[in-house]
Amino acid sequence: MFSGIVEEMATVVAINKNQGNIDFTLTCSFTDELKIDQSVSHNGVCLTVVEIKDNTYTVTAMQETLLRSNLGLLKIGDHVNVERSMLMNGRLDGHIVQGHVDQTAECVETEDADGSTYFTFKYEANKEMAQKGYFTVDKGSVTVNGVSLTVCDPTENSFRVAIIPYTRENTNFQDIKVGTIVNIEFDILGKYIARLQDLR
């Protein structure tokens, strides 16, 4: 369980294909605090630490994860938003994020907003996906590359988010431009409501 409050950006230092899986080796400031089997969100994807060595750590992404996320597009040197799992003894500053990316979206527009920036993302949508809770609502929550954000101007297959300068400087939103593929996780509350409606 995560909050969508990114701790920092890790840097990819090695990528190794292992049959259908990919092992990603990264480094960040808290590498020495990690433990084997610990869950860490990478661009919103919950992955398990499998190795720690020489101030780096390694996680493995399986085929299903690679199909649903942008992790398969990563290259050595890329920045990845990372967040360790949430402690249950403090404030929930973002929203409830599972680390189970639903699908990818494409940045189709950026717009300056007096220092902040609006990003518009478009994703594949259909009625069946919407019935499962894969949709956004105005002023609702969405996770983009692991960042908890508030939805603006949603349509059936797009939404906008407003990024303040601090977030842009301290997450890989600094690398996002038109055409960039990002990971999105829709709000878990919408999924539960959709499922309850389906069971009626």
Backbone hydrogen bonds in HBPLUS format (Angstrom, degrees):
<---DONOR---> <-ACCEPTOR-->    atom                        ^
c    i                          cat <-CA-CA->   ^        H-A-AA   ^      H-
h    n   atom  resd res      DA  || num        DHA   H-A  angle D-A-AA Bond
n    s   type  num  typ     dist DA aas  dist angle  dist       angle   num
A0086-MET N   A0001-MET O   2.83 MM  85  5.87 171.1  1.84 154.3 157.4     1
A0002-PHE N   A0097-VAL O   2.71 MM  95  4.88 161.3  1.74 160.5 161.9     2
A0097-VAL N   A0002-PHE O   2.97 MM  95  4.88 164.3  1.99 142.7 138.0     3
A0095-HIS N   A0003-SER O   3.02 MM  92  5.17 151.2  2.11 137.8 141.3     4
A0148-SER N   A0004-GLY O   2.77 MM 144  4.23 166.5  1.79 124.8 122.5     5
A0007-GLU N   A0082-VAL O   2.91 MM  75  5.99 149.2  2.01 148.9 158.7     6
A0082-VAL N   A0008-GLU O   2.97 MM  74  5.80 168.0  1.98 173.2 170.2     7
A0010-ALA N   A0080-VAL O   2.77 MM  70  5.15 156.9  1.82 158.8 155.1     8
A0080-VAL N   A0010-ALA O   2.85 MM  70  5.15 156.9  1.90 149.7 154.3     9
A0011-THR N   A0027-THR O   3.02 MM  16  5.50 162.0  2.06 152.6 156.5    10
A0027-THR N   A0011-THR O   3.05 MM  16  5.50 142.0  2.20 140.1 151.6    11
A0012-VAL N   A0078-ASP O   3.07 MM  66  5.56 161.6  2.11 155.5 161.4    12
A0077-GLY N   A0012-VAL O   2.80 MM  65  5.16 161.0  1.84 139.0 145.4    13
A0013-VAL N   A0025-THR O   2.74 MM  12  5.64 167.1  1.76 151.4 155.5    14
A0014-ALA N   A0025-THR O   3.24 MM  11  4.95 146.3  2.36 138.0 133.8    15
A0025-THR N   A0014-ALA O   2.88 MM  11  4.95 173.9  1.89 147.8 147.1    16
A0016-ASN N   A0023-ASP O   2.91 MM   7  5.08 164.8  1.93 149.7 154.7    17
A0023-ASP N   A0016-ASN O   2.74 MM   7  5.08 172.3  1.74 159.2 158.0    18
A0018-ASN N   A0021-ASN O   2.86 MM   3  5.04 171.4  1.87 135.3 138.2    19
A0021-ASN N   A0018-ASN O   3.03 MM   3  5.04 153.7  2.10 128.6 124.8    20
A0022-ILE N   A0061-ALA O   2.99 MM  39  5.36 154.2  2.06 147.1 155.4    21
A0061-ALA N   A0022-ILE O   2.90 MM  39  5.36 168.7  1.91 155.6 157.6    22
A0024-PHE N   A0059-VAL O   2.84 MM  35  5.44 160.9  1.87 162.3 167.8    23
A0059-VAL N   A0024-PHE O   2.94 MM  35  5.44 155.9  2.00 151.9 158.2    24
A0026-LEU N   A0057-TYR O   2.84 MM  31  5.56 159.5  1.88 162.6 166.6    25
A0057-TYR N   A0026-LEU O   2.91 MM  31  5.56 155.5  1.97 152.8 160.7    26
A0031-THR N   A0028-CYS O   3.34 MM   3  5.55 163.0  2.37 115.4 114.5    27
A0033-GLU N   A0030-PHE O   2.90 MM   3  5.28 156.9  1.95 114.1 121.9    28
A0034-LEU N   A0031-THR O   3.13 MM   3  5.45 159.9  2.18 110.7 116.9    29
A0038-GLN N   A0035-LYS O   3.11 MM   3  5.55 152.0  2.19 136.4 136.2    30
A0037-ASP N   A0049-VAL O   2.83 MM  12  5.18 172.5  1.84 155.3 152.7    31
A0049-VAL N   A0038-GLN O   2.91 MM  11  5.43 161.5  1.94 154.1 159.9    32
A0040-VAL N   A0047-LEU O   2.92 MM   7  5.53 164.3  1.95 159.4 164.2    33
A0047-LEU N   A0040-VAL O   2.96 MM   7  5.53 169.1  1.98 143.6 146.6    34
A0041-SER N   A0083-GLU O   2.81 MM  42  5.08 171.3  1.82 157.9 155.0    35
A0083-GLU N   A0041-SER O   3.16 MM  42  5.08 140.5  2.32 130.8 138.3    36
A0042-HIS N   A0045-VAL O   2.77 MM   3  4.95 157.2  1.82 130.4 136.5    37
A0045-VAL N   A0042-HIS O   2.92 MM   3  4.95 165.6  1.94 108.9 113.7    38
A0043-ASN N   A0081-ASN O   2.81 MM  38  4.91 164.7  1.83 144.1 149.5    39
A0046-CYS N   A0099-GLY O   2.83 MM  53  4.52 162.9  1.86 135.3 129.7    40
A0050-VAL N   A0058-THR O   2.79 MM   8  5.69 170.9  1.80 162.7 165.9    41
A0058-THR N   A0051-GLU O   2.79 MM   7  5.06 152.2  1.87 148.3 151.0    42
A0053-LYS N   A0056-THR O   2.88 MM   3  5.35 158.3  1.93 144.0 151.3    43
A0056-THR N   A0053-LYS O   2.92 MM   3  5.35 140.4  2.08 112.6 124.4    44
A0065-THR N   A0062-MET O   3.06 MM   3  5.41 117.8  2.46 106.4 120.9    45
A0066-LEU N   A0062-MET O   3.01 MM   4  6.33 156.5  2.06 153.6 161.2    46
A0067-LEU N   A0063-GLN O   2.93 MM   4  6.18 146.9  2.04 151.3 160.2    47
A0068-ARG N   A0064-GLU O   3.22 MM   4  6.41 144.6  2.35 142.4 150.6    48
A0069-SER N   A0065-THR O   3.04 MM   4  5.96 129.0  2.31 146.6 158.4    49
A0073-LEU N   A0070-ASN O   2.99 MM   3  5.48 158.7  2.03 114.8 121.8    50
A0074-LEU N   A0071-LEU O   3.08 MM   3  5.41 164.8  2.10 112.9 117.8    51
A0078-ASP N   A0075-LYS O   3.03 MM   3  5.62 162.1  2.06 140.6 141.9    52
A0102-ASP N   A0184-ILE O   2.97 MM  82  6.10 145.5  2.09 141.7 151.8    53
A0103-GLN N   A0184-ILE O   3.42 MM  81  5.76 163.0  2.45 152.5 156.3    54
A0184-ILE N   A0103-GLN O   2.92 MM  81  5.76 160.8  1.95 175.3 168.8    55
A0105-ALA N   A0182-VAL O   2.89 MM  77  5.38 147.6  1.99 143.7 151.7    56
A0182-VAL N   A0105-ALA O   2.85 MM  77  5.38 164.6  1.88 156.4 161.6    57
A0106-GLU N   A0122-LYS O   2.88 MM  16  5.33 164.9  1.90 152.1 153.6    58
A0122-LYS N   A0106-GLU O   2.89 MM  16  5.33 160.2  1.93 147.7 151.9    59
A0107-CYS N   A0180-THR O   2.94 MM  73  5.45 162.4  1.97 155.0 160.7    60
A0179-GLY N   A0107-CYS O   2.77 MM  72  5.33 166.4  1.79 148.4 151.2    61
A0108-VAL N   A0120-THR O   2.85 MM  12  5.72 161.6  1.88 151.7 158.0    62
A0120-THR N   A0109-GLU O   2.88 MM  11  5.10 164.5  1.90 153.7 153.2    63
A0111-GLU N   A0118-TYR O   2.85 MM   7  4.98 146.0  1.97 144.1 149.9    64
A0118-TYR N   A0111-GLU O   2.75 MM   7  4.98 170.1  1.76 156.0 157.2    65
A0113-ALA N   A0116-SER O   2.81 MM   3  4.95 157.9  1.85 145.5 138.6    66
A0116-SER N   A0113-ALA O   3.31 MM   3  4.95 156.2  2.37 112.3 107.8    67
A0117-THR N   A0163-ILE O   2.94 MM  46  5.17 154.5  2.01 140.4 148.8    68
A0163-ILE N   A0117-THR O   2.76 MM  46  5.17 171.5  1.77 153.1 155.9    69
A0119-PHE N   A0161-VAL O   2.94 MM  42  5.47 160.4  1.98 158.0 164.4    70
A0161-VAL N   A0119-PHE O   2.94 MM  42  5.47 146.5  2.06 147.2 158.0    71
A0121-PHE N   A0159-PHE O   2.90 MM  38  5.63 165.1  1.92 170.0 173.5    72
A0159-PHE N   A0121-PHE O   3.04 MM  38  5.63 144.4  2.17 148.9 159.4    73
A0123-TYR N   A0157-ASN O   2.86 MM  34  5.36 162.3  1.90 144.1 149.7    74
A0130-ALA N   A0126-ASN O   3.05 MM   4  6.31 161.9  2.08 155.4 160.9    75
A0131-GLN N   A0127-LYS O   2.93 MM   4  6.16 151.2  2.01 148.6 156.2    76
A0132-LYS N   A0129-MET O   3.00 MM   3  5.19 143.5  2.13 101.5 112.6    77
A0134-TYR N   A0129-MET O   3.05 MM   5  5.34 160.6  2.09 144.0 139.4    78
A0133-GLY N   A0130-ALA O   2.96 MM   3  5.09 161.3  1.99 108.4 113.9    79
A0140-GLY N   A0137-VAL O   2.89 MM   3  5.16 155.8  1.95 132.1 131.9    80
A0139-LYS N   A0151-VAL O   2.95 MM  12  4.99 161.2  1.98 137.9 139.5    81
A0151-VAL N   A0140-GLY O   2.87 MM  11  5.42 164.6  1.89 150.0 154.4    82
A0142-VAL N   A0149-LEU O   2.99 MM   7  5.44 148.6  2.09 148.3 153.4    83
A0149-LEU N   A0142-VAL O   2.86 MM   7  5.44 158.5  1.90 164.3 171.6    84
A0143-THR N   A0185-GLU O   3.09 MM  42  5.06 157.8  2.14 146.1 151.1    85
A0185-GLU N   A0143-THR O   3.02 MM  42  5.06 147.6  2.13 135.0 143.0    86
A0144-VAL N   A0147-VAL O   3.02 MM   3  5.14 156.5  2.07 139.0 139.9    87
A0147-VAL N   A0144-VAL O   2.90 MM   3  5.14 166.0  1.92 114.6 119.3    88
A0145-ASN N   A0183-ASN O   2.83 MM  38  4.89 161.4  1.87 138.8 145.2    89
A0152-CYS N   A0160-ARG O   2.78 MM   8  4.89 146.8  1.89 153.3 152.6    90
A0160-ARG N   A0152-CYS O   2.86 MM   8  4.89 164.2  1.88 155.9 154.0    91
A0155-THR N   A0158-SER O   2.86 MM   3  5.14 162.7  1.89 144.2 143.9    92
A0168-ARG N   A0164-ILE O   3.12 MM   4  6.41 163.3  2.14 158.2 163.5    93
A0169-GLU N   A0165-PRO O   2.91 MM   4  6.08 155.7  1.97 154.4 160.6    94
A0170-ASN N   A0166-TYR O   3.03 MM   4  6.13 140.9  2.19 145.1 155.3    95
A0174-GLN N   A0171-THR O   3.33 MM   3  6.48 177.5  2.33 126.2 126.5    96
A0175-ASP N   A0172-ASN O   3.00 MM   3  5.29 156.3  2.06 105.6 112.8    97
A0176-ILE N   A0173-PHE O   3.17 MM   3  5.01 151.3  2.25  97.8 106.4    98
A0180-THR N   A0177-LYS O   2.95 MM   3  5.57 165.3  1.97 145.4 146.3    99
A0190-GLY N   A0187-ASP O   3.14 MM   3  5.61 125.7  2.45 109.0 120.4   100
A0192-TYR N   A0188-ILE O   3.04 MM   4  6.37 156.5  2.10 152.7 157.9   101
A0193-ILE N   A0189-LEU O   3.03 MM   4  6.26 162.9  2.06 151.3 156.0   102
A0194-ALA N   A0190-GLY O   2.94 MM   4  6.05 158.9  1.99 143.6 149.7   103
A0195-ARG N   A0191-LYS O   2.95 MM   4  6.13 154.6  2.02 144.1 151.0   104
A0196-LEU N   A0192-TYR O   2.95 MM   4  6.18 156.0  2.00 149.2 155.2   105
A0197-GLN N   A0193-ILE O   3.01 MM   4  6.24 158.1  2.06 149.3 155.1   106
A0198-ASP N   A0194-ALA O   3.02 MM   4  6.24 147.3  2.13 141.2 150.3   107
A0199-LEU N   A0195-ARG O   3.09 MM   4  6.34 136.1  2.29 141.1 152.0   108
A0199-LEU N   A0196-LEU O   3.18 MM   3  5.16 129.7  2.45  94.1 107.0   109
A0200-ARG N   A0197-GLN O   3.30 MM   3  5.44 155.3  2.37 101.7 108.9   110
